[in-house]
Structures are given as structure tokens and as C-alpha cells.
């Protein structure tokens, strides 16, 4: 079995149609989401495909990917955290 792997720089293409069943995985530079930047997101329809979005970590400008994540997660606030990192929270006193 061969897998069709597509590497996309910074965002998904405008004309990409993925359907309504997706598996999504994110890869960070480390395990601390407050410190370690998001490197890439992998998306698959389950049909022997993988779309890998590699980010320009200086701005994370990926409007096509954001549309998919907001639709799938139905949580615009969570998409913001995924792409920008969690807000800088101060410890409770």
C-alpha cells in the first residue's frame, strides 16, 4: 500500500477538498505547549493520504487551515490557542 503524501508550506491550497471525515495531528518542537512552537499539522481523510502543513513559525498565517480547524473543532478559541500558543497566564495567588 502506498500513501500519497503532500507537503504544503504555511497553509493548505485554496482548491483542496478533503471531505467531512478527517484525522488531524499536530507536532510541536517539544512537550511544553507554552514554550515549544507548533511545527506542522498532519491531516488525512483515511484514504491513504497525508497532507502535511509546515509552518513559517514567525506568523502562522494559514487561513485555509484555520477554516478547516474551526469547522472540525467548532471552537475558534481553541484554534487560536493551537496556532498562537496559550495566553500568558499568571499563576493564581
N, C-alpha and C positions, 0 to 999 in steps of 0.2 A: 504494500500500500504506500503510495506517495502522498505527501502533504504539500499543498500549494501555499507557499509562504510568501507573503508580500510585505516588504519593509516600506513604511511611509515615514518621511521626515516631517516632524512638527504637527501634522494633522492628517486626517483621512481625506481622500479625494472627494470633491463635490458630488461626483456622479456614482459613488459607491452605494450599492443596495445590499444590505445584509439580511434583510428579513426581520422576523419578530422573535426569534429564539437565538439568544447569544450567550456565550460564555466569555466573561471578562476577567482579566487578571492584571494586576499592577506590580511592577518591580521598582523597588526603591534602592538607593545606594547602600542602605543598611537597615537596621531594625528599628531605629528611633525615628518615627514619623515627624517629630518636631524638629529634628536636626537633619535628617537624611533626605535629599531631594528625590522626587519621583523621576525615574529614568525612562520608563516605557510602559505602555499598556498593550496587552495582547487581547485580541478579540477573535473568536471563532464562532462560526454558525453550526459547527458539528459535522460539516460536510467535507472533512479532510482539508480544511483551510485554516490559515492563521494570518491575521492582519496585525502587524506589529507597528505601533506608533512610537517612534523615538523622538523625544522632545528636545527643543532648544531650551535648556533649563533656565535661561535668563528671563523668559517671559511666559512660557506655557500658553501661547496663543494658538488654540486648537478649537475653533468654533464648530466644526463638523463633529468632532469627537464629543464636545460638550452637549450638543443636541442629542446624541445617542445616549450619553450617560444620564442626562436629565430625564429622558423618556424611560429608560430602563429602571433607573433608581427612583424616579418620581420624587427626587429630593434635591432641588437646586442648591440648597445649603451644603449638602454632603459633597456634591460635585465641586463646589468652591474649596472645601477642605482638601479633597483629593488632589486638586491641581495646584493649590496655593499653600497647602500645609495648614495645620490647625492654627487658630488665633493664638496670639501670645498671651497666655493666661497667667495671671499671678497666683501664687499659692494662697489658699484660704488661711486666714489667721484666726 
